[in-house]
Amino acid sequence: MTPGSAANEARANEPAARERGAGARGRPVVTPITGARTSRAHRSVEERFIVSFPGSYRAATALLLGLVRPRARARRRFLRHAVASGWAAVQRRDFELMLVRYAPSVVFDADAGLQALGVPGSACGRAEMARVLAEILDVFDRFELAPALVVDLGDSLIVLGASRVHGQGSGIELETQVAQLLTLERGLVVRERDFFRWDDALRAAALDPATLNLRV
């Protein structure tokens, strides 16, 4: 979905969106992302446009996420695409594209387990976050991500998926759950907290995992 089409759909949904109010937190809306391509070696044409005109993309995103209710198909389609694009960008170290969707003063907190590998546990700002992510990737000679679900709370998102990593030197291969708790303001991520367990991310957002239908 291009920024222009996203903005047009947001305007079309504006009357219904006013019922929930921008930034309001409602019932969780779970959207599957299974099957998304996250191993692309290059940017798509749309992604090249996003990087070339980040202001247009951010304005369209703020309009869409600020006005359109979580259950709307336009919003769910947009989030599926944005998550798949972002996770693919991380795998190929394309932090410029990934961080288009983040606020300049974003706060990043990695899972505490990464600190045992000597990786910094937190970062503030896009540049520092990119540096920390690069250090995390340097720990592994293979790093694969596969998003599965996004839980939309209106003013925050929980992205659930899996990772497969192969350790540098040790040769150990691990498969684990991964999750992101993303706090949004004006369509941009202002805080990201990462977890190695889905349940930890859900509980950090004050959700009971047992009450959600998390079928992949």
N, CA and C atoms as a LAMMPS dump frame, in Angstrom:
ITEM: TIMESTEP
0
ITEM: NUMBER OF ATOMS
648
ITEM: BOX BOUNDS ff ff ff
-5.0000000000000000e+02 5.0000000000000000e+02
-5.0000000000000000e+02 5.0000000000000000e+02
-5.0000000000000000e+02 5.0000000000000000e+02
ITEM: ATOMS id mol type element x y z
1 1 1 N 0.852 -1.194 0
2 1 2 C 0 0 0
3 1 3 C 0.881 1.235 0
4 2 1 N 0.648 2.134 -0.931
5 2 2 C 1.432 3.36 -1.019
6 2 3 C 0.939 4.368 -0.012
7 3 1 N 1.759 5.383 0.358
8 3 2 C 1.312 6.411 1.285
9 3 3 C 0.048 7.109 0.805
10 4 1 N -0.052 7.361 -0.507
11 4 2 C -1.229 8.054 -1.02
12 4 3 C -2.493 7.246 -0.859
13 5 1 N -2.43 5.946 -1.175
14 5 2 C -3.625 5.117 -1.04
15 5 3 C -3.999 4.931 0.42
16 6 1 N -2.993 4.861 1.296
17 6 2 C -3.276 4.747 2.724
18 6 3 C -4.008 5.978 3.231
19 7 1 N -3.56 7.143 2.802
20 7 2 C -4.204 8.383 3.233
21 7 3 C -5.628 8.463 2.723
22 8 1 N -5.853 8.04 1.47
23 8 2 C -7.204 8.075 0.916
24 8 3 C -8.14 7.159 1.676
25 9 1 N -7.662 5.96 2.033
26 9 2 C -8.505 5.03 2.785
27 9 3 C -8.779 5.564 4.177
28 10 1 N -7.804 6.24 4.762
29 10 2 C -7.997 6.804 6.095
30 10 3 C -9.091 7.861 6.071
31 11 1 N -9.072 8.718 5.047
32 11 2 C -10.096 9.757 4.95
33 11 3 C -11.476 9.14 4.755
34 12 1 N -11.543 8.059 3.973
35 12 2 C -12.83 7.406 3.74
36 12 3 C -13.384 6.793 5.005
37 13 1 N -12.505 6.364 5.922
38 13 2 C -12.928 5.727 7.168
39 13 3 C -13.048 6.705 8.319
40 14 1 N -12.814 7.992 8.075
41 14 2 C -12.77 8.968 9.161
42 14 3 C -14.049 9.023 9.994
43 15 1 N -15.265 9.002 9.411
44 15 2 C -16.468 9.068 10.258
45 15 3 C -16.545 7.945 11.275
46 16 1 N -16.264 6.709 10.83
47 16 2 C -16.314 5.59 11.763
48 16 3 C -15.195 5.666 12.78
49 17 1 N -14.053 6.203 12.341
50 17 2 C -12.897 6.258 13.241
51 17 3 C -13.131 7.187 14.414
52 18 1 N -13.939 8.223 14.233
53 18 2 C -14.156 9.173 15.316
54 18 3 C -14.852 8.524 16.514
55 19 1 N -15.491 7.385 16.28
56 19 2 C -16.162 6.692 17.375
57 19 3 C -15.168 6.213 18.422
58 20 1 N -13.966 5.823 17.962
59 20 2 C -12.991 5.293 18.915
60 20 3 C -12.064 6.374 19.422
61 21 1 N -11.887 7.463 18.634
62 21 2 C -10.99 8.533 19.056
63 21 3 C -9.552 8.175 18.803
64 22 1 N -8.792 9.111 18.318
65 22 2 C -7.394 8.856 18.011
66 22 3 C -6.636 8.502 19.278
67 23 1 N -5.827 7.423 19.164
68 23 2 C -4.976 7.029 20.275
69 23 3 C -5.705 6.261 21.371
70 24 1 N -6.992 6.038 21.238
71 24 2 C -7.722 5.33 22.276
72 24 3 C -7.345 3.854 22.274
73 25 1 N -7.422 3.225 23.425
74 25 2 C -7.12 1.808 23.527
75 25 3 C -8.405 1.02 23.616
76 26 1 N -8.618 0.115 22.675
77 26 2 C -9.829 -0.682 22.653
78 26 3 C -9.513 -2.156 22.818
79 27 1 N -10.459 -3 22.386
80 27 2 C -10.25 -4.434 22.466
81 27 3 C -9.155 -4.847 21.509
82 28 1 N -8.323 -5.818 21.886
83 28 2 C -7.236 -6.256 21.004
84 28 3 C -7.788 -6.825 19.697
85 29 1 N -7.164 -6.458 18.597
86 29 2 C -7.51 -6.996 17.288
87 29 3 C -6.304 -7.778 16.789
88 30 1 N -6.48 -9.08 16.579
89 30 2 C -5.377 -9.958 16.189
90 30 3 C -5.423 -10.189 14.682
91 31 1 N -4.316 -9.897 14.013
92 31 2 C -4.233 -10.048 12.567
93 31 3 C -3.056 -10.957 12.213
94 32 1 N -3.287 -12.023 11.445
95 32 2 C -2.175 -12.909 11.062
96 32 3 C -1.286 -12.281 9.999
97 33 1 N 0.004 -12.595 10.072
98 33 2 C 0.966 -12.12 9.073
99 33 3 C 1.695 -13.312 8.469
100 34 1 N 1.22 -14.514 8.729
101 34 2 C 1.89 -15.725 8.282
102 34 3 C 2.069 -15.709 6.767
103 35 1 N 3.25 -16.143 6.324
104 35 2 C 3.528 -16.214 4.889
105 35 3 C 4.185 -14.98 4.327
106 36 1 N 4.393 -13.949 5.15
107 36 2 C 5.027 -12.726 4.661
108 36 3 C 6.487 -12.993 4.297
109 37 1 N 6.948 -12.362 3.219
110 37 2 C 8.341 -12.519 2.793
111 37 3 C 9.234 -11.619 3.639
112 38 1 N 10.155 -12.229 4.378
113 38 2 C 11.059 -11.439 5.216
114 38 3 C 12.52 -11.739 4.91
115 39 1 N 12.784 -12.304 3.755
116 39 2 C 14.175 -12.634 3.403
117 39 3 C 14.582 -11.984 2.081
118 40 1 N 13.939 -10.885 1.727
119 40 2 C 14.263 -10.207 0.472
120 40 3 C 15.624 -9.53 0.554
121 41 1 N 16.388 -9.64 -0.521
122 41 2 C 17.743 -9.072 -0.535
123 41 3 C 17.746 -7.586 -0.844
124 42 1 N 16.661 -7.069 -1.431
125 42 2 C 16.642 -5.679 -1.851
126 42 3 C 15.295 -5.032 -1.5
127 43 1 N 15.273 -3.707 -1.524
128 43 2 C 14.04 -2.962 -1.302
129 43 3 C 13.103 -3.109 -2.506
130 44 1 N 11.809 -3.092 -2.211
131 44 2 C 10.826 -3.045 -3.276
132 44 3 C 10.744 -1.61 -3.819
133 45 1 N 10.028 -1.432 -4.93
134 45 2 C 9.84 -0.093 -5.49
135 45 3 C 9.154 0.806 -4.468
136 46 1 N 8.156 0.279 -3.79
137 46 2 C 7.444 1.066 -2.779
138 46 3 C 8.366 1.464 -1.639
139 47 1 N 9.23 0.548 -1.204
140 47 2 C 10.143 0.852 -0.106
141 47 3 C 11.17 1.909 -0.512
142 48 1 N 11.587 1.895 -1.763
143 48 2 C 12.491 2.941 -2.236
144 48 3 C 11.806 4.308 -2.196
145 49 1 N 10.512 4.324 -2.51
146 49 2 C 9.741 5.569 -2.431
147 49 3 C 9.645 6.045 -0.979
148 50 1 N 9.4 5.112 -0.054
149 50 2 C 9.275 5.463 1.364
150 50 3 C 10.558 6.119 1.877
151 51 1 N 11.711 5.55 1.523
152 51 2 C 12.993 6.1 1.981
153 51 3 C 13.277 7.447 1.318
154 52 1 N 12.865 7.599 0.066
155 52 2 C 13.105 8.855 -0.642
156 52 3 C 12.212 9.983 -0.145
157 53 1 N 11.002 9.637 0.298
158 53 2 C 10.039 10.644 0.748
159 53 3 C 9.461 10.239 2.115
160 54 1 N 10.313 10.19 3.134
161 54 2 C 9.849 9.718 4.452
162 54 3 C 8.764 10.603 5.056
163 55 1 N 8.814 11.903 4.79
164 55 2 C 7.803 12.793 5.352
165 55 3 C 6.414 12.462 4.858
166 56 1 N 6.276 12.146 3.58
167 56 2 C 4.975 11.775 3.017
168 56 3 C 4.475 10.477 3.635
169 57 1 N 5.386 9.522 3.789
170 57 2 C 4.995 8.243 4.379
171 57 3 C 4.534 8.428 5.825
172 58 1 N 5.28 9.209 6.589
173 58 2 C 4.923 9.406 7.996
174 58 3 C 3.606 10.149 8.142
175 59 1 N 3.338 11.108 7.269
176 59 2 C 2.068 11.829 7.327
177 59 3 C 0.901 10.894 7.036
178 60 1 N 1.057 10.036 6.026
179 60 2 C -0.002 9.086 5.687
180 60 3 C -0.206 8.082 6.814
181 61 1 N 0.903 7.63 7.426
182 61 2 C 0.806 6.672 8.528
183 61 3 C 0.106 7.286 9.738
184 62 1 N 0.443 8.529 10.061
185 62 2 C -0.204 9.205 11.182
186 62 3 C -1.693 9.331 10.946
187 63 1 N -2.092 9.627 9.721
188 63 2 C -3.504 9.756 9.387
189 63 3 C -4.21 8.417 9.502
190 64 1 N -3.613 7.39 8.935
191 64 2 C -4.241 6.067 8.945
192 64 3 C -4.37 5.504 10.352
193 65 1 N -3.259 5.499 11.099
194 65 2 C -3.28 4.891 12.432
195 65 3 C -3.987 5.773 13.455
196 66 1 N -4.063 7.067 13.176
197 66 2 C -4.726 7.966 14.112
198 66 3 C -6.226 8.005 13.958
199 67 1 N -6.718 7.711 12.757
200 67 2 C -8.15 7.872 12.501
201 67 3 C -8.906 6.568 12.27
202 68 1 N -8.236 5.574 11.729
203 68 2 C -8.933 4.348 11.33
204 68 3 C -8.926 3.336 12.468
205 69 1 N -10.075 2.787 12.766
206 69 2 C -10.218 1.854 13.89
207 69 3 C -9.447 0.554 13.616
208 70 1 N -8.984 -0.128 14.672
209 70 2 C -8.156 -1.322 14.493
210 70 3 C -8.801 -2.436 13.672
211 71 1 N -10.12 -2.561 13.693
212 71 2 C -10.766 -3.647 12.955
213 71 3 C -10.911 -3.37 11.46
214 72 1 N -10.649 -2.153 11.021
215 72 2 C -10.808 -1.804 9.612
216 72 3 C -9.798 -2.564 8.749
217 73 1 N -10.259 -3.034 7.598
218 73 2 C -9.392 -3.806 6.718
219 73 3 C -8.204 -2.99 6.226
220 74 1 N -8.414 -1.694 5.983
221 74 2 C -7.31 -0.85 5.503
222 74 3 C -6.177 -0.806 6.517
223 75 1 N -6.524 -0.659 7.777
224 75 2 C -5.499 -0.594 8.83
225 75 3 C -4.793 -1.941 8.979
226 76 1 N -5.544 -3.022 8.965
227 76 2 C -4.948 -4.344 9.153
228 76 3 C -4.038 -4.692 7.984
229 77 1 N -4.452 -4.347 6.77
230 77 2 C -3.616 -4.596 5.598
231 77 3 C -2.336 -3.764 5.674
232 78 1 N -2.46 -2.524 6.09
233 78 2 C -1.302 -1.643 6.227
234 78 3 C -0.306 -2.204 7.245
235 79 1 N -0.804 -2.668 8.394
236 79 2 C 0.084 -3.194 9.433
237 79 3 C 0.772 -4.476 8.986
238 80 1 N 0.049 -5.355 8.295
239 80 2 C 0.68 -6.575 7.781
240 80 3 C 1.866 -6.221 6.886
241 81 1 N 1.646 -5.277 6.011
242 81 2 C 2.706 -4.886 5.077
243 81 3 C 3.863 -4.212 5.814
244 82 1 N 3.562 -3.305 6.744
245 82 2 C 4.605 -2.573 7.454
246 82 3 C 5.477 -3.503 8.293
247 83 1 N 4.855 -4.462 8.97
248 83 2 C 5.623 -5.4 9.803
249 83 3 C 6.52 -6.276 8.932
250 84 1 N 5.969 -6.837 7.859
251 84 2 C 6.77 -7.684 6.97
252 84 3 C 7.94 -6.898 6.387
253 85 1 N 7.69 -5.655 5.985
254 85 2 C 8.746 -4.803 5.431
255 85 3 C 9.822 -4.513 6.472
256 86 1 N 9.397 -4.183 7.694
257 86 2 C 10.341 -3.85 8.752
258 86 3 C 11.203 -5.02 9.175
259 87 1 N 10.591 -6.198 9.316
260 87 2 C 11.36 -7.381 9.73
261 87 3 C 12.328 -7.811 8.634
262 88 1 N 11.91 -7.688 7.371
263 88 2 C 12.821 -8.003 6.271
264 88 3 C 13.997 -7.029 6.254
265 89 1 N 13.719 -5.759 6.536
266 89 2 C 14.778 -4.746 6.551
267 89 3 C 15.822 -5.05 7.621
268 90 1 N 15.384 -5.484 8.804
269 90 2 C 16.323 -5.807 9.883
270 90 3 C 17.263 -6.924 9.45
271 91 1 N 16.71 -7.947 8.81
272 91 2 C 17.528 -9.104 8.442
273 91 3 C 18.64 -8.735 7.454
274 92 1 N 18.394 -7.757 6.588
275 92 2 C 19.437 -7.365 5.636
276 92 3 C 20.168 -6.094 6.095
277 93 1 N 19.956 -5.723 7.369
278 93 2 C 20.605 -4.558 7.997
279 93 3 C 20.249 -3.244 7.295
280 94 1 N 19.062 -3.174 6.797
281 94 2 C 18.586 -1.951 6.16
282 94 3 C 17.896 -1.09 7.216
283 95 1 N 18.684 -0.53 8.117
284 95 2 C 18.118 0.217 9.236
285 95 3 C 17.509 1.548 8.79
286 96 1 N 17.976 2.08 7.679
287 96 2 C 17.397 3.329 7.173
288 96 3 C 15.913 3.141 6.877
289 97 1 N 15.564 2.065 6.209
290 97 2 C 14.161 1.788 5.906
291 97 3 C 13.389 1.462 7.18
292 98 1 N 13.928 0.594 8.014
293 98 2 C 13.228 0.199 9.233
294 98 3 C 12.9 1.401 10.104
295 99 1 N 13.867 2.321 10.247
296 99 2 C 13.712 3.426 11.19
297 99 3 C 12.89 4.589 10.645
298 100 1 N 12.453 4.516 9.377
299 100 2 C 11.502 5.507 8.874
300 100 3 C 10.244 5.493 9.724
301 101 1 N 9.909 4.345 10.283
302 101 2 C 8.678 4.168 11.038
303 101 3 C 8.84 4.491 12.529
304 102 1 N 10.017 4.985 12.923
305 102 2 C 10.323 5.251 14.33
306 102 3 C 10.52 6.746 14.566
307 103 1 N 10.16 7.193 15.775
308 103 2 C 10.337 8.589 16.162
309 103 3 C 11.829 8.879 16.377
310 104 1 N 12.261 10.121 16.187
311 104 2 C 13.686 10.457 16.368
312 104 3 C 14.22 10.104 17.757
313 105 1 N 13.378 10.231 18.788
314 105 2 C 13.827 9.97 20.168
315 105 3 C 13.336 8.619 20.675
316 106 1 N 13.141 7.654 19.787
317 106 2 C 12.646 6.34 20.179
318 106 3 C 13.517 5.727 21.284
319 107 1 N 12.861 5.03 22.197
320 107 2 C 13.548 4.295 23.262
321 107 3 C 13.424 2.806 22.961
322 108 1 N 14.557 2.115 22.953
323 108 2 C 14.596 0.69 22.622
324 108 3 C 15.116 -0.1 23.808
325 109 1 N 14.389 -1.163 24.175
326 109 2 C 14.81 -2.057 25.254
327 109 3 C 14.805 -3.485 24.722
328 110 1 N 15.984 -4.09 24.675
329 110 2 C 16.109 -5.473 24.231
330 110 3 C 15.758 -6.419 25.377
331 111 1 N 15.494 -7.674 25.035
332 111 2 C 15.248 -8.683 26.056
333 111 3 C 16.479 -8.8 26.961
334 112 1 N 16.221 -8.969 28.248
335 112 2 C 17.331 -9.031 29.21
336 112 3 C 18.309 -10.155 28.897
337 113 1 N 17.835 -11.214 28.235
338 113 2 C 18.702 -12.346 27.921
339 113 3 C 19.854 -11.978 26.999
340 114 1 N 19.682 -10.935 26.191
341 114 2 C 20.746 -10.536 25.279
342 114 3 C 21.936 -9.931 26.009
343 115 1 N 21.708 -9.397 27.195
344 115 2 C 22.809 -8.781 27.938
345 115 3 C 23.849 -9.821 28.326
346 116 1 N 23.43 -11.078 28.465
347 116 2 C 24.38 -12.144 28.775
348 116 3 C 25.357 -12.382 27.629
349 117 1 N 24.979 -11.919 26.413
350 117 2 C 25.858 -12.052 25.251
351 117 3 C 26.743 -10.826 25.062
352 118 1 N 26.668 -9.892 26.024
353 118 2 C 27.481 -8.701 25.944
354 118 3 C 26.905 -7.61 25.073
355 119 1 N 25.609 -7.715 24.748
356 119 2 C 24.95 -6.716 23.901
357 119 3 C 24.289 -5.68 24.792
358 120 1 N 24.41 -4.39 24.484
359 120 2 C 23.725 -3.365 25.283
360 120 3 C 22.231 -3.643 25.361
361 121 1 N 21.651 -3.38 26.52
362 121 2 C 20.25 -3.717 26.732
363 121 3 C 19.269 -2.661 26.291
364 122 1 N 19.75 -1.445 25.986
365 122 2 C 18.82 -0.384 25.639
366 122 3 C 19.502 0.641 24.737
367 123 1 N 18.679 1.504 24.139
368 123 2 C 19.19 2.564 23.278
369 123 3 C 18.173 3.687 23.25
370 124 1 N 18.642 4.89 22.938
371 124 2 C 17.764 6.052 22.821
372 124 3 C 18.109 6.79 21.531
373 125 1 N 17.13 6.925 20.65
374 125 2 C 17.359 7.584 19.375
375 125 3 C 17.593 6.589 18.26
376 126 1 N 17.314 7.025 17.03
377 126 2 C 17.416 6.118 15.882
378 126 3 C 18.838 5.619 15.659
379 127 1 N 19.818 6.521 15.723
380 127 2 C 21.192 6.135 15.435
381 127 3 C 21.704 5.11 16.44
382 128 1 N 21.413 5.348 17.722
383 128 2 C 21.877 4.411 18.75
384 128 3 C 21.146 3.085 18.645
385 129 1 N 19.863 3.128 18.296
386 129 2 C 19.119 1.883 18.12
387 129 3 C 19.694 1.064 16.964
388 130 1 N 20.045 1.725 15.865
389 130 2 C 20.658 1.024 14.732
390 130 3 C 21.979 0.382 15.14
391 131 1 N 22.757 1.1 15.955
392 131 2 C 24.045 0.555 16.404
393 131 3 C 23.849 -0.685 17.266
394 132 1 N 22.875 -0.644 18.185
395 132 2 C 22.613 -1.788 19.056
396 132 3 C 22.103 -2.98 18.245
397 133 1 N 21.216 -2.728 17.299
398 133 2 C 20.714 -3.815 16.455
399 133 3 C 21.844 -4.454 15.658
400 134 1 N 22.782 -3.638 15.167
401 134 2 C 23.919 -4.18 14.434
402 134 3 C 24.773 -5.065 15.338
403 135 1 N 24.946 -4.665 16.599
404 135 2 C 25.717 -5.476 17.551
405 135 3 C 25.01 -6.797 17.828
406 136 1 N 23.678 -6.76 17.903
407 136 2 C 22.923 -7.996 18.109
408 136 3 C 23.117 -8.94 16.928
409 137 1 N 23.029 -8.411 15.716
410 137 2 C 23.183 -9.245 14.53
411 137 3 C 24.599 -9.799 14.413
412 138 1 N 25.586 -9.058 14.911
413 138 2 C 26.977 -9.503 14.829
414 138 3 C 27.235 -10.748 15.679
415 139 1 N 26.375 -11.01 16.647
416 139 2 C 26.542 -12.19 17.504
417 139 3 C 26.292 -13.474 16.708
418 140 1 N 25.525 -13.362 15.614
419 140 2 C 25.105 -14.539 14.853
420 140 3 C 25.632 -14.472 13.425
421 141 1 N 25.916 -15.658 12.84
422 141 2 C 26.276 -15.655 11.423
423 141 3 C 25.067 -15.946 10.548
424 142 1 N 23.963 -16.3 11.172
425 142 2 C 22.688 -16.387 10.455
426 142 3 C 21.576 -15.955 11.386
427 143 1 N 20.694 -15.108 10.89
428 143 2 C 19.631 -14.537 11.723
429 143 3 C 18.373 -14.436 10.862
430 144 1 N 17.364 -15.255 11.157
431 144 2 C 16.144 -15.287 10.368
432 144 3 C 14.943 -14.945 11.251
433 145 1 N 14.057 -14.117 10.714
434 145 2 C 12.856 -13.711 11.441
435 145 3 C 11.613 -14.055 10.629
436 146 1 N 10.564 -14.454 11.326
437 146 2 C 9.297 -14.765 10.664
438 146 3 C 8.149 -14.224 11.515
439 147 1 N 7.535 -13.106 11.112
440 147 2 C 6.389 -12.583 11.873
441 147 3 C 5.181 -13.487 11.705
442 148 1 N 4.372 -13.579 12.741
443 148 2 C 3.193 -14.445 12.698
444 148 3 C 1.893 -13.685 12.928
445 149 1 N 1.881 -12.807 13.936
446 149 2 C 0.66 -12.104 14.316
447 149 3 C 0.982 -10.687 14.758
448 150 1 N 0.025 -9.795 14.573
449 150 2 C 0.113 -8.475 15.182
450 150 3 C -1.159 -8.249 15.994
451 151 1 N -0.985 -7.841 17.244
452 151 2 C -2.094 -7.543 18.147
453 151 3 C -2.193 -6.024 18.242
454 152 1 N -3.297 -5.489 17.764
455 152 2 C -3.478 -4.035 17.683
456 152 3 C -4.331 -3.563 18.851
457 153 1 N -3.755 -2.689 19.677
458 153 2 C -4.464 -2.121 20.82
459 153 3 C -4.845 -0.662 20.599
460 154 1 N -4.647 -0.166 19.397
461 154 2 C -4.983 1.218 19.1
462 154 3 C -3.795 2.138 19.286
463 155 1 N -3.346 2.295 20.528
464 155 2 C -2.193 3.158 20.795
465 155 3 C -0.899 2.376 20.951
466 156 1 N -0.957 1.066 20.761
467 156 2 C 0.235 0.233 20.807
468 156 3 C -0.013 -1.04 20.009
469 157 1 N 1.084 -1.688 19.63
470 157 2 C 1.031 -2.926 18.863
471 157 3 C 1.918 -3.964 19.535
472 158 1 N 1.506 -5.216 19.451
473 158 2 C 2.36 -6.325 19.87
474 158 3 C 2.559 -7.213 18.653
475 159 1 N 3.797 -7.344 18.208
476 159 2 C 4.111 -8.176 17.058
477 159 3 C 4.729 -9.469 17.563
478 160 1 N 4.16 -10.59 17.152
479 160 2 C 4.585 -11.912 17.616
480 160 3 C 5.139 -12.706 16.44
481 161 1 N 6.253 -13.377 16.679
482 161 2 C 6.839 -14.158 15.602
483 161 3 C 7.843 -15.163 16.132
484 162 1 N 8.743 -15.586 15.254
485 162 2 C 9.755 -16.575 15.618
486 162 3 C 11.084 -16.187 14.989
487 163 1 N 12.148 -16.674 15.59
488 163 2 C 13.481 -16.432 15.036
489 163 3 C 14.259 -17.743 15
490 164 1 N 15.154 -17.82 14.036
491 164 2 C 16.106 -18.93 13.951
492 164 3 C 17.485 -18.309 13.798
493 165 1 N 18.373 -18.615 14.723
494 165 2 C 19.702 -18.005 14.713
495 165 3 C 20.777 -19.08 14.794
496 166 1 N 21.945 -18.753 14.253
497 166 2 C 23.103 -19.649 14.281
498 166 3 C 24.256 -18.87 14.862
499 167 1 N 24.774 -19.319 16
500 167 2 C 25.777 -18.57 16.738
501 167 3 C 27.133 -18.529 16.055
502 168 1 N 27.778 -17.353 16.112
503 168 2 C 29.139 -17.203 15.614
504 168 3 C 30.078 -18.038 16.477
505 169 1 N 30.89 -18.84 15.849
506 169 2 C 31.896 -19.606 16.586
507 169 3 C 31.323 -20.857 17.232
508 170 1 N 30.245 -20.75 18.005
509 170 2 C 29.698 -21.895 18.721
510 170 3 C 29.035 -22.887 17.783
511 171 1 N 28.484 -22.384 16.683
512 171 2 C 27.776 -23.264 15.758
513 171 3 C 26.42 -23.712 16.256
514 172 1 N 25.993 -23.19 17.398
515 172 2 C 24.713 -23.583 17.971
516 172 3 C 23.578 -22.886 17.222
517 173 1 N 22.562 -23.666 16.849
518 173 2 C 21.391 -23.112 16.186
519 173 3 C 20.206 -23.148 17.152
520 174 1 N 19.515 -22.032 17.257
521 174 2 C 18.388 -21.915 18.176
522 174 3 C 17.16 -21.405 17.446
523 175 1 N 16.014 -21.933 17.842
524 175 2 C 14.739 -21.408 17.383
525 175 3 C 13.97 -20.945 18.606
526 176 1 N 13.451 -19.728 18.558
527 176 2 C 12.766 -19.182 19.721
528 176 3 C 11.643 -18.255 19.297
529 177 1 N 10.712 -18.049 20.202
530 177 2 C 9.705 -17.026 19.993
531 177 3 C 10.361 -15.652 20.108
532 178 1 N 9.811 -14.685 19.398
533 178 2 C 10.216 -13.297 19.561
534 178 3 C 8.96 -12.432 19.558
535 179 1 N 9.026 -11.308 20.256
536 179 2 C 7.876 -10.407 20.324
537 179 3 C 8.358 -8.982 20.501
538 180 1 N 7.588 -8.055 19.952
539 180 2 C 7.849 -6.625 20.11
540 180 3 C 6.61 -5.97 20.703
541 181 1 N 6.806 -5.136 21.698
542 181 2 C 5.748 -4.272 22.213
543 181 3 C 6.083 -2.861 21.763
544 182 1 N 5.257 -2.319 20.864
545 182 2 C 5.527 -1.034 20.23
546 182 3 C 4.513 0.001 20.698
547 183 1 N 4.995 1.089 21.26
548 183 2 C 4.134 2.204 21.663
549 183 3 C 4.138 3.24 20.554
550 184 1 N 2.942 3.706 20.164
551 184 2 C 2.801 4.605 19.019
552 184 3 C 2.386 6.009 19.43
553 185 1 N 2.92 6.979 18.731
554 185 2 C 2.453 8.366 18.826
555 185 3 C 2.506 8.962 17.427
556 186 1 N 1.368 9.478 16.961
557 186 2 C 1.278 10.088 15.634
558 186 3 C 1.78 9.141 14.557
559 187 1 N 1.501 7.864 14.713
560 187 2 C 1.858 6.874 13.715
561 187 3 C 3.275 6.36 13.775
562 188 1 N 4.111 6.914 14.664
563 188 2 C 5.499 6.482 14.779
564 188 3 C 5.726 5.71 16.067
565 189 1 N 6.697 4.806 16.038
566 189 2 C 7.061 4.046 17.231
567 189 3 C 7.924 4.929 18.128
568 190 1 N 7.466 5.168 19.349
569 190 2 C 8.237 5.971 20.295
570 190 3 C 8.945 5.093 21.333
571 191 1 N 8.507 3.839 21.45
572 191 2 C 9.198 2.904 22.336
573 191 3 C 9.021 1.494 21.804
574 192 1 N 10.11 0.739 21.814
575 192 2 C 10.071 -0.673 21.453
576 192 3 C 10.691 -1.492 22.57
577 193 1 N 9.946 -2.498 23.018
578 193 2 C 10.45 -3.46 24.008
579 193 3 C 10.408 -4.837 23.367
580 194 1 N 11.54 -5.535 23.361
581 194 2 C 11.628 -6.851 22.741
582 194 3 C 11.644 -7.954 23.797
583 195 1 N 11.072 -9.098 23.416
584 195 2 C 10.954 -10.238 24.329
585 195 3 C 11.24 -11.534 23.577
586 196 1 N 11.674 -12.557 24.334
587 196 2 C 11.889 -13.882 23.766
588 196 3 C 10.703 -14.815 24.029
589 197 1 N 9.671 -14.307 24.683
590 197 2 C 8.458 -15.093 24.927
591 197 3 C 7.231 -14.241 24.611
592 198 1 N 6.317 -14.815 23.856
593 198 2 C 5.083 -14.1 23.537
594 198 3 C 4.348 -13.673 24.798
595 199 1 N 4.238 -14.591 25.756
596 199 2 C 3.47 -14.297 26.971
597 199 3 C 4.049 -13.107 27.721
598 200 1 N 5.375 -12.962 27.712
599 200 2 C 5.997 -11.831 28.417
600 200 3 C 5.576 -10.505 27.787
601 201 1 N 5.535 -10.462 26.464
602 201 2 C 5.129 -9.231 25.784
603 201 3 C 3.66 -8.914 26.053
604 202 1 N 2.821 -9.934 26.015
605 202 2 C 1.396 -9.723 26.257
606 202 3 C 1.146 -9.237 27.678
607 203 1 N 1.831 -9.834 28.632
608 203 2 C 1.64 -9.413 30.03
609 203 3 C 2.199 -8.012 30.264
610 204 1 N 3.272 -7.659 29.563
611 204 2 C 3.814 -6.299 29.685
612 204 3 C 2.813 -5.264 29.2
613 205 1 N 1.91 -5.682 28.312
614 205 2 C 0.851 -4.79 27.828
615 205 3 C -0.441 -4.96 28.617
616 206 1 N -0.349 -5.638 29.766
617 206 2 C -1.506 -5.858 30.652
618 206 3 C -2.572 -6.708 29.989
619 207 1 N -2.154 -7.698 29.177
620 207 2 C -3.079 -8.628 28.538
621 207 3 C -2.885 -10.015 29.116
622 208 1 N -3.968 -10.759 29.216
623 208 2 C -3.91 -12.148 29.658
624 208 3 C -3.818 -13.048 28.428
625 209 1 N -2.689 -13.729 28.214
626 209 2 C -2.545 -14.561 27.019
627 209 3 C -3.662 -15.594 26.85
628 210 1 N -4.213 -16.065 27.974
629 210 2 C -5.242 -17.098 27.906
630 210 3 C -6.536 -16.592 27.298
631 211 1 N -6.753 -15.285 27.29
632 211 2 C -8.009 -14.745 26.786
633 211 3 C -7.948 -14.376 25.305
634 212 1 N -6.761 -14.491 24.683
635 212 2 C -6.61 -14.126 23.278
636 212 3 C -6.594 -15.351 22.398
637 213 1 N -7.168 -15.22 21.219
638 213 2 C -7.164 -16.302 20.237
639 213 3 C -5.945 -16.114 19.331
640 214 1 N -4.837 -16.739 19.692
641 214 2 C -3.577 -16.518 18.98
642 214 3 C -3.261 -17.699 18.065
643 215 1 N -4.158 -18.026 17.201
644 215 2 C -3.92 -19.097 16.241
645 215 3 C -3.091 -18.564 15.087
646 216 1 N -2.045 -19.317 14.748
647 216 2 C -1.163 -18.921 13.651
648 216 3 C -1.58 -19.674 12.391
